[in-house]
């Protein structure tokens, strides 16, 4: 059964409108922040690499002869002079992929809210928005993490950082798992929509 605008209560319409407006505002903020980040990167020469840096624990008095060993590593993004252009391009691509991933998720939410406000059946209106959410959730972070990991490993090898500095190689299973959930929802809505059409054809 398809919904119509009269099936929506006033609270439903208000909530959907709030979600829709919030999603569009989120898209605008993401795009603005993404552009600002690229401008800041340009001012710094687009040279950056995610690395693991050792943190030295505090020692006692200055006369102590105890050897200090790094007990903690922190994941930071450092600016590197002389970073190869290919690595710079990969870092820019990672930043763009991460921003576009969030934008696609918010775009899917905005489209879904708008379609429901126009009275379209939920099973029919959800397919395209869920597809955008799937791409944004799974592809964006996965591509960005892979690019940043390759930059980190290549930077350590190419620029000869001292011992104790490590590469950041990231695999984000959370993004893939969420993507699988969204994909399963898309299949469920596809089946529900087909059953709805078959039921209407029998009436």
Buried (B, 14 or more C-beta within 10 A) or exposed (E): EEBEEEEBEEEBEEEBEEBBEBBBEBBEEBBEEBEEBBEEBEEEEBBBBBBBBBEEEEEEEEEEEEEEEEEEBEEEBBEBEEBBEEBBEBBBBBBBBBBBBBBBBBBBBBBBBBBBBEBBBBBBBBBBBBBBBBBBBBBBBBBBBBBBBBBBBBBBEBBEBEEEBBBBBBEBEEBBEBBEEBBEBBEEBBEBBEEBEEEEEEE
